[in-house]
Amino acid sequence: MTRAGTEPLSLLAAPLHLHMLKALQQGPLEPLDLHRAVGSPPQSTMRVYSRRLEKLGLLERRRRSELQAATQYRSTPAGESLLGVAAYLQEWLGEAPDGPIMLGSIAAKSATKALIGGWSSNIVRAVAARPLSLTDLNKLILRISYPSLERKLIAMRIAKMVEPQPGDSRGTPYRATEWLHRAVVPLTAAAAWELKYIQLPAAAISRTDIEAVFLLAVPLMSLDSQVTGRFRFSVELRGGTTPTHAGVLVHVEKGRVVSCSTSLEGEAQTSISGSPMDWMRQMNGGPRGQLEISGNRSVAQRLLDALRATPKSLVLEMG
């Protein structure tokens, strides 16, 4: 099953896709000029990559005019917007534990693929909740074989998205690093882009996606010592006649997150709810006032501000 956001991230993991979209930022280019602008790769490679972008609606090929047979490649709004996702991804790669990684490099391709592998396999969701060993993950994630889980976990460890913790004889538990938690920014930007622009059947936003995003984001919140209580973050998911809800119940003591549970049951002094897109706009620095708040509105706004993890200058236009 494809997870929300994996399509745009996989596009950006391939340097040639990124170079083609950047080359078209300044305007349409004829095929030969575009080929030269991206470093003159083999023609067969160029065709494969350009056709994928065309199929997904990120670029289009048009005749220059009715009187001319020559064609040009043009970037579409979806292609231009994907470069906004690239800015989020670059910001995250720039915070890599071993030093900044440049998007478009081999190192960026490896790190992005490790993130995609962990996200699509549910490893990210699992280790964001608590440290787990490979054996634990194999018991939780039944649809993926043990060797495949092992490869994905090793890739995440090499990239320093997970790190080993003291464990018992059953295996070494791995916990999510702060850098993996910060991946919530490009992940939500990619999911929002996909929700708005993708033309092929895209992965729906699922309960697992919602839980993973909050489990990554909540521990990063910086709150003042006056914030204490239990708070519910709820996302409405529509999948039939009756909407369902997913999210987390967060316990904060004097500004410190004590716990973050994916069970929404229990008392909460303040609740914040909305659609997946409303939450993604909020968490990526979009305008306020699009989420429903019940309880202490002042505290709710402090919590929401703490979730706004990126500068407004990088906000992705999500419509």
Phi and psi in degrees as GROMACS dihedral restraints (atoms count N, CA, C in turn):
[ dihedral_restraints ]
;  ai    aj    ak    al  type     phi  dphi    fc
    3     4     5     6     1   -78.8    20    10
    4     5     6     7     1   134.3    20    10
    6     7     8     9     1   -92.8    20    10
    7     8     9    10     1   150.7    20    10
    9    10    11    12     1   -57.0    20    10
   10    11    12    13     1   132.2    20    10
   12    13    14    15     1    93.4    20    10
   13    14    15    16     1   -11.3    20    10
   15    16    17    18     1   -72.1    20    10
   16    17    18    19     1   -31.9    20    10
   18    19    20    21     1   -61.6    20    10
   19    20    21    22     1   -54.1    20    10
   21    22    23    24     1   -64.1    20    10
   22    23    24    25     1   -35.7    20    10
   24    25    26    27     1   -67.4    20    10
   25    26    27    28     1   -37.1    20    10
   27    28    29    30     1   -68.0    20    10
   28    29    30    31     1   -33.7    20    10
   30    31    32    33     1   -62.9    20    10
   31    32    33    34     1   -44.5    20    10
   33    34    35    36     1   -74.8    20    10
   34    35    36    37     1   -19.6    20    10
   36    37    38    39     1   -70.5    20    10
   37    38    39    40     1   -22.3    20    10
   39    40    41    42     1   -91.0    20    10
   40    41    42    43     1   110.5    20    10
   42    43    44    45     1   -54.1    20    10
   43    44    45    46     1   -36.0    20    10
   45    46    47    48     1   -65.5    20    10
   46    47    48    49     1   -37.3    20    10
   48    49    50    51     1   -58.7    20    10
   49    50    51    52     1   -47.2    20    10
   51    52    53    54     1   -62.0    20    10
   52    53    54    55     1   -45.2    20    10
   54    55    56    57     1   -64.7    20    10
   55    56    57    58     1   -36.8    20    10
   57    58    59    60     1   -65.1    20    10
   58    59    60    61     1   -44.7    20    10
   60    61    62    63     1   -66.4    20    10
   61    62    63    64     1   -38.5    20    10
   63    64    65    66     1   -67.5    20    10
   64    65    66    67     1   -38.4    20    10
   66    67    68    69     1   -63.3    20    10
   67    68    69    70     1   -31.6    20    10
   69    70    71    72     1   -87.1    20    10
   70    71    72    73     1    -1.5    20    10
   72    73    74    75     1   -60.5    20    10
   73    74    75    76     1   -34.6    20    10
   75    76    77    78     1   -83.8    20    10
   76    77    78    79     1    -6.1    20    10
   78    79    80    81     1   138.3    20    10
   79    80    81    82     1   175.3    20    10
   81    82    83    84     1   -62.8    20    10
   82    83    84    85     1   150.1    20    10
   84    85    86    87     1  -135.2    20    10
   85    86    87    88     1   143.0    20    10
   87    88    89    90     1   -70.0    20    10
   88    89    90    91     1   154.8    20    10
   90    91    92    93     1   -50.9    20    10
   91    92    93    94     1   -42.3    20    10
   93    94    95    96     1   -66.6    20    10
   94    95    96    97     1   -40.3    20    10
   96    97    98    99     1   -67.4    20    10
   97    98    99   100     1   -39.8    20    10
   99   100   101   102     1   -65.1    20    10
  100   101   102   103     1   -40.3    20    10
  102   103   104   105     1   -59.3    20    10
  103   104   105   106     1   -44.0    20    10
  105   106   107   108     1   -68.1    20    10
  106   107   108   109     1   -38.1    20    10
  108   109   110   111     1   -65.1    20    10
  109   110   111   112     1   -26.0    20    10
  111   112   113   114     1  -102.1    20    10
  112   113   114   115     1    15.0    20    10
  114   115   116   117     1    97.9    20    10
  115   116   117   118     1    12.4    20    10
  117   118   119   120     1    54.1    20    10
  118   119   120   121     1    57.7    20    10
  120   121   122   123     1   -69.7    20    10
  121   122   123   124     1   169.8    20    10
  123   124   125   126     1   -54.1    20    10
  124   125   126   127     1   142.1    20    10
  126   127   128   129     1   -58.6    20    10
  127   128   129   130     1   -37.2    20    10
  129   130   131   132     1   -63.8    20    10
  130   131   132   133     1   -39.5    20    10
  132   133   134   135     1   -65.7    20    10
  133   134   135   136     1   -43.1    20    10
  135   136   137   138     1   -59.8    20    10
  136   137   138   139     1   -41.1    20    10
  138   139   140   141     1   -65.0    20    10
  139   140   141   142     1   -43.2    20    10
  141   142   143   144     1   -61.3    20    10
  142   143   144   145     1   -46.4    20    10
  144   145   146   147     1   -72.1    20    10
  145   146   147   148     1   -39.6    20    10
  147   148   149   150     1   -68.9    20    10
  148   149   150   151     1   -36.1    20    10
  150   151   152   153     1   -66.4    20    10
  151   152   153   154     1   -35.7    20    10
  153   154   155   156     1   -64.4    20    10
  154   155   156   157     1   -43.7    20    10
  156   157   158   159     1   -64.7    20    10
  157   158   159   160     1   -37.8    20    10
  159   160   161   162     1   -65.5    20    10
  160   161   162   163     1   -44.7    20    10
  162   163   164   165     1   -60.5    20    10
  163   164   165   166     1   -35.3    20    10
  165   166   167   168     1   -87.3    20    10
  166   167   168   169     1    -2.5    20    10
  168   169   170   171     1    81.2    20    10
  169   170   171   172     1    23.4    20    10
  171   172   173   174     1   -92.7    20    10
  172   173   174   175     1   -22.9    20    10
  174   175   176   177     1  -145.2    20    10
  175   176   177   178     1   160.9    20    10
  177   178   179   180     1  -138.0    20    10
  178   179   180   181     1   153.9    20    10
  180   181   182   183     1  -114.6    20    10
  181   182   183   184     1   122.1    20    10
  183   184   185   186     1  -130.1    20    10
  184   185   186   187     1   156.1    20    10
  186   187   188   189     1   -71.6    20    10
  187   188   189   190     1   144.5    20    10
  189   190   191   192     1   -60.7    20    10
  190   191   192   193     1   -39.0    20    10
  192   193   194   195     1  -162.4    20    10
  193   194   195   196     1   170.4    20    10
  195   196   197   198     1   -64.8    20    10
  196   197   198   199     1   -23.8    20    10
  198   199   200   201     1   -93.3    20    10
  199   200   201   202     1    -6.4    20    10
  201   202   203   204     1  -121.2    20    10
  202   203   204   205     1   138.9    20    10
  204   205   206   207     1   -82.7    20    10
  205   206   207   208     1   -20.3    20    10
  207   208   209   210     1   -62.7    20    10
  208   209   210   211     1   142.6    20    10
  210   211   212   213     1  -110.6    20    10
  211   212   213   214     1   162.7    20    10
  213   214   215   216     1  -135.4    20    10
  214   215   216   217     1   149.4    20    10
  216   217   218   219     1   -92.8    20    10
  217   218   219   220     1   137.0    20    10
  219   220   221   222     1  -129.8    20    10
  220   221   222   223     1   142.6    20    10
  222   223   224   225     1   -80.6    20    10
  223   224   225   226     1   140.7    20    10
  225   226   227   228     1   -93.3    20    10
  226   227   228   229     1   170.7    20    10
  228   229   230   231     1   -55.6    20    10
  229   230   231   232     1   -34.9    20    10
  231   232   233   234     1   -65.3    20    10
  232   233   234   235     1   -41.1    20    10
  234   235   236   237     1   -66.1    20    10
  235   236   237   238     1   -41.1    20    10
  237   238   239   240     1   -65.1    20    10
  238   239   240   241     1   -39.4    20    10
  240   241   242   243     1   -69.4    20    10
  241   242   243   244     1   -31.0    20    10
  243   244   245   246     1   -62.6    20    10
  244   245   246   247     1   -28.4    20    10
  246   247   248   249     1   -67.4    20    10
  247   248   249   250     1   -23.3    20    10
  249   250   251   252     1   -67.7    20    10
  250   251   252   253     1   -40.7    20    10
  252   253   254   255     1   -62.7    20    10
  253   254   255   256     1   -39.0    20    10
  255   256   257   258     1   -59.8    20    10
  256   257   258   259     1   -34.8    20    10
  258   259   260   261     1   -65.2    20    10
  259   260   261   262     1   -40.4    20    10
  261   262   263   264     1   -64.0    20    10
  262   263   264   265     1   -43.8    20    10
  264   265   266   267     1   -64.0    20    10
  265   266   267   268     1   -41.1    20    10
  267   268   269   270     1   -64.1    20    10
  268   269   270   271     1   -39.6    20    10
  270   271   272   273     1   -61.0    20    10
  271   272   273   274     1   -42.4    20    10
  273   274   275   276     1   -66.9    20    10
  274   275   276   277     1   -45.0    20    10
  276   277   278   279     1   -61.8    20    10
  277   278   279   280     1   -30.7    20    10
  279   280   281   282     1   -68.0    20    10
  280   281   282   283     1   -14.6    20    10
  282   283   284   285     1  -101.3    20    10
  283   284   285   286     1    13.4    20    10
  285   286   287   288     1   -56.1    20    10
  286   287   288   289     1   142.2    20    10
  288   289   290   291     1   -56.2    20    10
  289   290   291   292     1   -34.2    20    10
  291   292   293   294     1   -93.8    20    10
  292   293   294   295     1    11.0    20    10
  294   295   296   297     1   118.6    20    10
  295   296   297   298     1   159.8    20    10
  297   298   299   300     1   -56.7    20    10
  298   299   300   301     1   140.6    20    10
  300   301   302   303     1  -115.3    20    10
  301   302   303   304     1   133.6    20    10
  303   304   305   306     1   -90.1    20    10
  304   305   306   307     1   127.6    20    10
  306   307   308   309     1   -60.8    20    10
  307   308   309   310     1   135.0    20    10
  309   310   311   312     1   102.7    20    10
  310   311   312   313     1   -10.5    20    10
  312   313   314   315     1   -90.3    20    10
  313   314   315   316     1   168.4    20    10
  315   316   317   318     1   -63.4    20    10
  316   317   318   319     1   -39.7    20    10
  318   319   320   321     1   -62.9    20    10
  319   320   321   322     1   -38.8    20    10
  321   322   323   324     1   -66.2    20    10
  322   323   324   325     1   -39.1    20    10
  324   325   326   327     1   -61.5    20    10
  325   326   327   328     1   -44.7    20    10
  327   328   329   330     1   -64.8    20    10
  328   329   330   331     1   -45.5    20    10
  330   331   332   333     1   -65.5    20    10
  331   332   333   334     1   -42.4    20    10
  333   334   335   336     1   -66.6    20    10
  334   335   336   337     1   -39.9    20    10
  336   337   338   339     1   -66.5    20    10
  337   338   339   340     1   -35.4    20    10
  339   340   341   342     1   -65.8    20    10
  340   341   342   343     1   -39.2    20    10
  342   343   344   345     1   -65.3    20    10
  343   344   345   346     1   -44.9    20    10
  345   346   347   348     1   -60.9    20    10
  346   347   348   349     1   -43.2    20    10
  348   349   350   351     1   -62.0    20    10
  349   350   351   352     1   -42.3    20    10
  351   352   353   354     1   -69.5    20    10
  352   353   354   355     1   -36.8    20    10
  354   355   356   357     1   -71.0    20    10
  355   356   357   358     1   -48.0    20    10
  357   358   359   360     1   -70.5    20    10
  358   359   360   361     1   -24.6    20    10
  360   361   362   363     1   -89.7    20    10
  361   362   363   364     1    -7.4    20    10
  363   364   365   366     1    78.9    20    10
  364   365   366   367     1     6.9    20    10
  366   367   368   369     1   -62.3    20    10
  367   368   369   370     1   -41.5    20    10
  369   370   371   372     1   -59.1    20    10
  370   371   372   373     1   -48.0    20    10
  372   373   374   375     1   -58.3    20    10
  373   374   375   376     1   -42.0    20    10
  375   376   377   378     1   -70.0    20    10
  376   377   378   379     1   -49.3    20    10
  378   379   380   381     1   -77.9    20    10
  379   380   381   382     1   -18.4    20    10
  381   382   383   384     1   -68.6    20    10
  382   383   384   385     1   -26.2    20    10
  384   385   386   387     1   -80.4    20    10
  385   386   387   388     1   -41.3    20    10
  387   388   389   390     1  -169.1    20    10
  388   389   390   391     1   159.1    20    10
  390   391   392   393     1   -63.0    20    10
  391   392   393   394     1   137.2    20    10
  393   394   395   396     1  -140.6    20    10
  394   395   396   397     1   145.4    20    10
  396   397   398   399     1   -86.8    20    10
  397   398   399   400     1   169.9    20    10
  399   400   401   402     1   -60.5    20    10
  400   401   402   403     1   -38.4    20    10
  402   403   404   405     1   -62.6    20    10
  403   404   405   406     1   -42.3    20    10
  405   406   407   408     1   -61.7    20    10
  406   407   408   409     1   -44.9    20    10
  408   409   410   411     1   -62.8    20    10
  409   410   411   412     1   -38.2    20    10
  411   412   413   414     1   -64.6    20    10
  412   413   414   415     1   -31.3    20    10
  414   415   416   417     1   -76.2    20    10
  415   416   417   418     1   -32.4    20    10
  417   418   419   420     1   -81.8    20    10
  418   419   420   421     1   -39.2    20    10
  420   421   422   423     1  -106.2    20    10
  421   422   423   424     1    93.7    20    10
  423   424   425   426     1   -84.4    20    10
  424   425   426   427     1   -22.4    20    10
  426   427   428   429     1   -83.3    20    10
  427   428   429   430     1    -4.5    20    10
  429   430   431   432     1  -119.4    20    10
  430   431   432   433     1   137.1    20    10
  432   433   434   435     1   -68.5    20    10
  433   434   435   436     1   157.2    20    10
  435   436   437   438     1   -57.3    20    10
  436   437   438   439     1   -47.7    20    10
  438   439   440   441     1   -60.1    20    10
  439   440   441   442     1   -38.0    20    10
  441   442   443   444     1   -67.1    20    10
  442   443   444   445     1   -43.3    20    10
  444   445   446   447     1   -59.6    20    10
  445   446   447   448     1   -42.0    20    10
  447   448   449   450     1   -61.9    20    10
  448   449   450   451     1   -44.4    20    10
  450   451   452   453     1   -61.8    20    10
  451   452   453   454     1   -42.9    20    10
  453   454   455   456     1   -67.8    20    10
  454   455   456   457     1   -39.6    20    10
  456   457   458   459     1   -66.7    20    10
  457   458   459   460     1   -40.4    20    10
  459   460   461   462     1   -62.4    20    10
  460   461   462   463     1   -42.7    20    10
  462   463   464   465     1   -61.3    20    10
  463   464   465   466     1   -39.7    20    10
  465   466   467   468     1   -68.5    20    10
  466   467   468   469     1   -36.7    20    10
  468   469   470   471     1   -68.3    20    10
  469   470   471   472     1   -43.3    20    10
  471   472   473   474     1   -59.2    20    10
  472   473   474   475     1   -39.4    20    10
  474   475   476   477     1   -78.4    20    10
  475   476   477   478     1    -4.9    20    10
  477   478   479   480     1    65.4    20    10
  478   479   480   481     1    38.7    20    10
  480   481   482   483     1   -91.5    20    10
  481   482   483   484     1   -22.4    20    10
  483   484   485   486     1  -131.5    20    10
  484   485   486   487     1   155.7    20    10
  486   487   488   489     1  -140.8    20    10
  487   488   489   490     1   146.7    20    10
  489   490   491   492     1   -70.7    20    10
  490   491   492   493     1   148.6    20    10
  492   493   494   495     1  -124.0    20    10
  493   494   495   496     1   158.4    20    10
  495   496   497   498     1   -57.7    20    10
  496   497   498   499     1   135.6    20    10
  498   499   500   501     1  -141.0    20    10
  499   500   501   502     1  -170.4    20    10
  501   502   503   504     1  -104.2    20    10
  502   503   504   505     1  -167.2    20    10
  504   505   506   507     1   -68.6    20    10
  505   506   507   508     1   -12.7    20    10
  507   508   509   510     1   -77.3    20    10
  508   509   510   511     1    -9.8    20    10
  510   511   512   513     1   141.2    20    10
  511   512   513   514     1   167.1    20    10
  513   514   515   516     1   -86.4    20    10
  514   515   516   517     1   120.7    20    10
  516   517   518   519     1   -77.0    20    10
  517   518   519   520     1   147.7    20    10
  519   520   521   522     1  -119.9    20    10
  520   521   522   523     1   136.4    20    10
  522   523   524   525     1  -113.0    20    10
  523   524   525   526     1   155.9    20    10
  525   526   527   528     1   -71.5    20    10
  526   527   528   529     1   132.9    20    10
  528   529   530   531     1   -79.7    20    10
  529   530   531   532     1   167.0    20    10
  531   532   533   534     1   -60.9    20    10
  532   533   534   535     1   -35.0    20    10
  534   535   536   537     1   -63.5    20    10
  535   536   537   538     1   -39.5    20    10
  537   538   539   540     1   -64.7    20    10
  538   539   540   541     1   -41.0    20    10
  540   541   542   543     1   -58.2    20    10
  541   542   543   544     1   -38.5    20    10
  543   544   545   546     1   -72.3    20    10
  544   545   546   547     1   -12.5    20    10
  546   547   548   549     1   -67.1    20    10
  547   548   549   550     1    -9.2    20    10
  549   550   551   552     1   -57.9    20    10
  550   551   552   553     1   -28.6    20    10
  552   553   554   555     1   -68.3    20    10
  553   554   555   556     1   -57.8    20    10
  555   556   557   558     1   -65.0    20    10
  556   557   558   559     1   -29.3    20    10
  558   559   560   561     1   -65.3    20    10
  559   560   561   562     1   -46.6    20    10
  561   562   563   564     1   -70.0    20    10
  562   563   564   565     1   -35.6    20    10
  564   565   566   567     1   -63.6    20    10
  565   566   567   568     1   -41.9    20    10
  567   568   569   570     1   -65.7    20    10
  568   569   570   571     1   -42.2    20    10
  570   571   572   573     1   -64.6    20    10
  571   572   573   574     1   -39.8    20    10
  573   574   575   576     1   -66.0    20    10
  574   575   576   577     1   -42.0    20    10
  576   577   578   579     1   -61.2    20    10
  577   578   579   580     1   -46.2    20    10
  579   580   581   582     1   -61.0    20    10
  580   581   582   583     1   -41.1    20    10
  582   583   584   585     1   -62.2    20    10
  583   584   585   586     1   -34.2    20    10
  585   586   587   588     1   -88.5    20    10
  586   587   588   589     1   -38.5    20    10
  588   589   590   591     1  -110.8    20    10
  589   590   591   592     1   -26.5    20    10
  591   592   593   594     1   -64.0    20    10
  592   593   594   595     1   137.0    20    10
  594   595   596   597     1   -98.2    20    10
  595   596   597   598     1   -24.7    20    10
  597   598   599   600     1   -82.1    20    10
  598   599   600   601     1   163.6    20    10
  600   601   602   603     1   -55.6    20    10
  601   602   603   604     1   113.7    20    10
  603   604   605   606     1   -95.1    20    10
  604   605   606   607     1   159.8    20    10
  606   607   608   609     1   -67.7    20    10
  607   608   609   610     1   129.9    20    10
  609   610   611   612     1   -72.3    20    10
  610   611   612   613     1   152.6    20    10
  612   613   614   615     1   -70.1    20    10
  613   614   615   616     1   122.0    20    10
  615   616   617   618     1  -109.5    20    10
  616   617   618   619     1   169.6    20    10
  618   619   620   621     1   -57.3    20    10
  619   620   621   622     1   -42.5    20    10
  621   622   623   624     1   -61.7    20    10
  622   623   624   625     1   -41.0    20    10
  624   625   626   627     1   -60.6    20    10
  625   626   627   628     1   -47.7    20    10
  627   628   629   630     1   -60.7    20    10
  628   629   630   631     1   -47.9    20    10
  630   631   632   633     1   -62.1    20    10
  631   632   633   634     1   -42.6    20    10
  633   634   635   636     1   -62.2    20    10
  634   635   636   637     1   -43.4    20    10
  636   637   638   639     1   -60.3    20    10
  637   638   639   640     1   -47.0    20    10
  639   640   641   642     1   -68.1    20    10
  640   641   642   643     1   -38.5    20    10
  642   643   644   645     1   -64.8    20    10
  643   644   645   646     1   -29.5    20    10
  645   646   647   648     1   -77.6    20    10
  646   647   648   649     1   -41.9    20    10
  648   649   650   651     1   -80.8    20    10
  649   650   651   652     1   -41.6    20    10
  651   652   653   654     1   -58.1    20    10
  652   653   654   655     1   -43.5    20    10
  654   655   656   657     1   -63.6    20    10
  655   656   657   658     1   -15.9    20    10
  657   658   659   660     1   -85.3    20    10
  658   659   660   661     1    -9.9    20    10
  660   661   662   663     1   -64.6    20    10
  661   662   663   664     1   135.1    20    10
  663   664   665   666     1  -110.0    20    10
  664   665   666   667     1   112.9    20    10
  666   667   668   669     1  -122.1    20    10
  667   668   669   670     1   151.7    20    10
  669   670   671   672     1   -78.2    20    10
  670   671   672   673     1   162.7    20    10
  672   673   674   675     1   -67.3    20    10
  673   674   675   676     1    -9.9    20    10
  675   676   677   678     1   -81.1    20    10
  676   677   678   679     1   -11.5    20    10
  678   679   680   681     1   -87.4    20    10
  679   680   681   682     1   115.7    20    10
  681   682   683   684     1  -142.5    20    10
  682   683   684   685     1   140.5    20    10
  684   685   686   687     1   143.2    20    10
  685   686   687   688     1  -173.1    20    10
  687   688   689   690     1  -113.9    20    10
  688   689   690   691     1   132.3    20    10
  690   691   692   693     1  -132.5    20    10
  691   692   693   694     1   138.4    20    10
  693   694   695   696     1  -107.8    20    10
  694   695   696   697     1   124.5    20    10
  696   697   698   699     1  -106.9    20    10
  697   698   699   700     1   115.7    20    10
  699   700   701   702     1  -126.0    20    10
  700   701   702   703     1   136.0    20    10
  702   703   704   705     1  -119.0    20    10
  703   704   705   706     1   130.1    20    10
  705   706   707   708     1   -86.2    20    10
  706   707   708   709     1   123.4    20    10
  708   709   710   711     1  -111.3    20    10
  709   710   711   712     1   130.7    20    10
  711   712   713   714     1  -104.9    20    10
  712   713   714   715     1   121.6    20    10
  714   715   716   717     1  -149.4    20    10
  715   716   717   718     1    56.5    20    10
  717   718   719   720     1   134.5    20    10
  718   719   720   721     1  -157.8    20    10
  720   721   722   723     1   -75.4    20    10
  721   722   723   724     1   -29.8    20    10
  723   724   725   726     1  -114.8    20    10
  724   725   726   727     1   121.1    20    10
  726   727   728   729     1   -67.7    20    10
  727   728   729   730     1   147.1    20    10
  729   730   731   732     1  -113.8    20    10
  730   731   732   733     1   167.8    20    10
  732   733   734   735     1  -126.6    20    10
  733   734   735   736     1   145.2    20    10
  735   736   737   738     1  -136.0    20    10
  736   737   738   739     1   156.3    20    10
  738   739   740   741     1   160.3    20    10
  739   740   741   742     1  -150.6    20    10
  741   742   743   744     1  -142.7    20    10
  742   743   744   745     1   156.6    20    10
  744   745   746   747     1  -111.6    20    10
  745   746   747   748     1   119.2    20    10
  747   748   749   750     1  -110.4    20    10
  748   749   750   751     1   130.4    20    10
  750   751   752   753     1  -108.1    20    10
  751   752   753   754     1   120.9    20    10
  753   754   755   756     1  -119.6    20    10
  754   755   756   757     1   132.8    20    10
  756   757   758   759     1  -123.5    20    10
  757   758   759   760     1   114.0    20    10
  759   760   761   762     1    50.4    20    10
  760   761   762   763     1    46.6    20    10
  762   763   764   765     1    84.6    20    10
  763   764   765   766     1    -3.9    20    10
  765   766   767   768     1  -107.9    20    10
  766   767   768   769     1   131.2    20    10
  768   769   770   771     1   -72.9    20    10
  769   770   771   772     1   115.0    20    10
  771   772   773   774     1   -87.4    20    10
  772   773   774   775     1   -40.5    20    10
  774   775   776   777     1  -154.1    20    10
  775   776   777   778     1   157.6    20    10
  777   778   779   780     1  -143.6    20    10
  778   779   780   781     1   105.0    20    10
  780   781   782   783     1  -109.3    20    10
  781   782   783   784     1   140.7    20    10
  783   784   785   786     1   -82.3    20    10
  784   785   786   787     1    -0.2    20    10
  786   787   788   789     1   -85.2    20    10
  787   788   789   790     1   125.3    20    10
  789   790   791   792     1   -86.9    20    10
  790   791   792   793     1    -4.0    20    10
  792   793   794   795     1   -74.0    20    10
  793   794   795   796     1   144.6    20    10
  795   796   797   798     1   122.1    20    10
  796   797   798   799     1   166.8    20    10
  798   799   800   801     1   -73.4    20    10
  799   800   801   802     1   140.5    20    10
  801   802   803   804     1  -141.6    20    10
  802   803   804   805     1   131.1    20    10
  804   805   806   807     1   -70.1    20    10
  805   806   807   808     1   -32.0    20    10
  807   808   809   810     1  -140.3    20    10
  808   809   810   811     1   136.9    20    10
  810   811   812   813     1  -123.6    20    10
  811   812   813   814     1   140.4    20    10
  813   814   815   816     1  -126.8    20    10
  814   815   816   817     1   129.0    20    10
  816   817   818   819     1  -140.8    20    10
  817   818   819   820     1   160.6    20    10
  819   820   821   822     1   173.8    20    10
  820   821   822   823     1  -178.7    20    10
  822   823   824   825     1   -78.1    20    10
  823   824   825   826     1   164.6    20    10
  825   826   827   828     1   -55.8    20    10
  826   827   828   829     1   -43.5    20    10
  828   829   830   831     1   -66.1    20    10
  829   830   831   832     1   -39.2    20    10
  831   832   833   834     1   -60.5    20    10
  832   833   834   835     1   -43.5    20    10
  834   835   836   837     1   -65.0    20    10
  835   836   837   838     1   -41.7    20    10
  837   838   839   840     1   -67.2    20    10
  838   839   840   841     1   -37.5    20    10
  840   841   842   843     1   -60.0    20    10
  841   842   843   844     1   -45.0    20    10
  843   844   845   846     1   -63.4    20    10
  844   845   846   847     1   -46.8    20    10
  846   847   848   849     1   -73.7    20    10
  847   848   849   850     1   -17.6    20    10
  849   850   851   852     1  -104.8    20    10
  850   851   852   853     1    23.3    20    10
  852   853   854   855     1    86.0    20    10
  853   854   855   856     1    16.6    20    10
  855   856   857   858     1   -74.2    20    10
  856   857   858   859     1  -177.3    20    10
  858   859   860   861     1   -66.2    20    10
  859   860   861   862     1   150.5    20    10
  861   862   863   864     1   -80.7    20    10
  862   863   864   865     1   172.6    20    10
  864   865   866   867     1    87.1    20    10
  865   866   867   868     1     7.8    20    10
  867   868   869   870     1   -99.7    20    10
  868   869   870   871     1    -2.9    20    10
  870   871   872   873     1  -109.1    20    10
  871   872   873   874     1   149.4    20    10
  873   874   875   876     1   -86.6    20    10
  874   875   876   877     1   134.8    20    10
  876   877   878   879     1  -124.4    20    10
  877   878   879   880     1   132.1    20    10
  879   880   881   882     1  -126.2    20    10
  880   881   882   883     1   134.7    20    10
  882   883   884   885     1   108.2    20    10
  883   884   885   886     1  -146.3    20    10
  885   886   887   888     1   -76.4    20    10
  886   887   888   889     1   105.4    20    10
  888   889   890   891     1   -68.8    20    10
  889   890   891   892     1   -33.4    20    10
  891   892   893   894     1   -64.8    20    10
  892   893   894   895     1   -45.9    20    10
  894   895   896   897     1   -66.4    20    10
  895   896   897   898     1   -40.1    20    10
  897   898   899   900     1   -58.7    20    10
  898   899   900   901     1   -41.2    20    10
  900   901   902   903     1   -67.1    20    10
  901   902   903   904     1   -35.3    20    10
  903   904   905   906     1   -64.1    20    10
  904   905   906   907     1   -39.6    20    10
  906   907   908   909     1   -65.1    20    10
  907   908   909   910     1   -44.1    20    10
  909   910   911   912     1   -65.3    20    10
  910   911   912   913     1   -40.4    20    10
  912   913   914   915     1   -61.4    20    10
  913   914   915   916     1   -35.4    20    10
  915   916   917   918     1   -69.3    20    10
  916   917   918   919     1   -22.9    20    10
  918   919   920   921     1   -85.8    20    10
  919   920   921   922     1   -11.2    20    10
  921   922   923   924     1   -79.6    20    10
  922   923   924   925     1    88.2    20    10
  924   925   926   927     1   -86.5    20    10
  925   926   927   928     1    -4.5    20    10
  927   928   929   930     1  -129.1    20    10
  928   929   930   931     1   153.5    20    10
  930   931   932   933     1   -65.2    20    10
  931   932   933   934     1   150.1    20    10
  933   934   935   936     1   -63.7    20    10
  934   935   936   937     1   -24.8    20    10
  936   937   938   939     1   -63.8    20    10
  937   938   939   940     1   -18.4    20    10
  939   940   941   942     1  -102.2    20    10
  940   941   942   943     1     8.7    20    10
  942   943   944   945     1   -59.7    20    10
  943   944   945   946     1   129.6    20    10
  945   946   947   948     1   -79.6    20    10
  946   947   948   949     1   131.0    20    10
  948   949   950   951     1   -72.2    20    10
  949   950   951   952     1   110.1    20    10
  951   952   953   954     1  -111.9    20    10
  952   953   954   955     1     8.9    20    10
